[in-house]
Amino acid sequence: MRTILTMVNVLALALLLSVNLACDKKSTDSNDEEQEFVATTQDFKDYKNWTLKATETGPDPFLKTAHGVNDNFTRKIFFNATAKASNGEYPVGSMILKELTDDQGNVQGAFTVMVKRGGNFNPDGNGWEWFMVSTDFSTVITQGDNATAGDGNCASCHSAANVNNNGLDWVFTR
């Protein structure tokens, strides 16, 4: 009986070790290009806990009237913890949100968000997905790739970040 219990214990231990090793083993079949992060509006809700990367008031030479900007609005640009560029690119899962406020600090218009989705999504836009969402996060106004989000206006503007050292990887703010 004791031999049977010892064998059962050994088998149980072997099973636990094999499961643990299988869980700890990182797949060598996938790489960053195959990873994909699909964001929802729920992912944006805690943006105030992200890093405030820039605060600018008034007109911007690139924005002109995009995003509802006027001379009285302040733009605050927040980066989530993943949004740290390395070798000229942001990793999959990077999220960047722009908030507009009036001179009293009231949020105006809608939030614009860039999400590095990755995978096979939007290869012409280096994996970025563009969003415009209501300030209560209940409504997606526009979402998509270079051609579909904002009728292509998101990508047509942000492509300028890739030239003349204006930014990197479709992002103006660094």
Secondary structure by P-SEA (a helix, b strand, c coil): caaaaaaaaaaaaaaaaaaaaaaaccccccccccbbbbbcccccccccccccccccccccccccccccccccbbbbbbbccccccccccccccbbbbbbbbccccccccbbbbbbccccccccccccccccccccccccccccccccccccaaaaaaacccccccccccccccc
